[in-house]
Amino acid sequence: MTQRDRQKKGRAVATRATSRSARSEASSPAGAALDALGDLERERNELRTRLAAAEARIELLESQRVEVLNRIDWVIDSIHNVIERGT
C-alpha cells in the first residue's frame, strides 16, 4: 500500500467515524443500526474491490515469473550448446 493510499484511507476512516458518531447521537437505535449496516456494506464492497485488484496483480506477477523462468532456461540451454560446440 502506498503512502498516498494510507493517507486517503486514514482520512476516510476519520470521516466515517466522525459522521457515524454524529448520526448515531441524533438518530434512534434502529437508525444507528441501519447506519452501521450501511457502513459495513460499503466497507465490504471496498474490500471486494481491493481483493479483485490484488488477485489481478498476483496473476500478472505469476505470469511474469513464468516468463522470466523460461528466459533463464533458454539462456542456460544456449550456454550449454555453446560449451558443447566448443569442446
Steps between C-alpha positions, in 0.01 A plus 500: 500500500650832402536798731228687310261205535566483874432871535176475303391201706579683824292799392213276394501314831506827695217642290290185541559496875405866537189473284399172667522647849304810396231287338469256787462778756220663300310188395319212665665167584336341194630782282846461647490127425403574140780754471747247637370240256544745213855573612577128516357444153711783358809360670419150367465638147829687531672185623356299209636759258842495664501118499421492128783747433740293711401180319559668164841618619589151622402352163720754321795428728463125455498531122809724515673245723431222252628717217822576689555133580456409134755762399748372758453142374556620145824676597625193687424278199678746272808500722503120508480489120791743465708296745421173319594646162826637640629168627 
